[in-house]
Amino acid sequence: MQQLYYSEIDSPIGDIAVYTDGDTLVHLDFTDCPERITRLLRRRFGEVTCQTRVDPVPAVARLAAYFEGDSQAFEDITFATGGTVFQQRVWRALCEIPFGQTRSYSQLAKAIGQPTAVRAVASANANNPIGLIVPCHRVIASNGSLAGYAGGVHRKAWLLQHEEKALHQRAH
């Protein structure tokens, strides 16, 4: 049985659950998505036990900095995504999307060298275990619409607006 440590933080768009296996971030999700959290943790680790962590992990401070508009807040976070080789390629490509920018699922598929794998890329995106930090919210439909987001499209819209606003404020 895998032992994980749990922290929770408030954010402007809802409480966020942070899971680590020590100091390494292994899962991050909105607390109002408990079925998704359970499904992804079980798929990855099998049975888990969670212990509330009293001392905050570095990710907690970095999340606070992100919500304050720091475009480089996640650069030094140690995380492990697990997943298949294909999923890991998609998640690494997500991390290459600059703060405040978006890519389409099609562009992401091309970026990993599999231009016909758009649906598989979308599936990997939907199963991202470390949302926000592995920025799946930066992926949109080819027509520019906000396609699905596990935390809700309203949060995706907020996150994209937040990043755009932070970049604008930094430029002035």
Secondary structure, 3 states (H helix, E strand, C coil): CEEEEEEEECCCCCCEEEEECCCCEEEEEECCCHHHHHHHHHHHHCCEEEEECCCCCHHHHHHHHHHCCCCCCCCCCCECCCCCHHHHHHHHHHHCCCCCCCEEHHHHHHHCCCCCCHHHHHHHHHCCCECCCCCHHHEECCCCCCCCCCCCHHHHHHHHHHHHHHHHHHHC
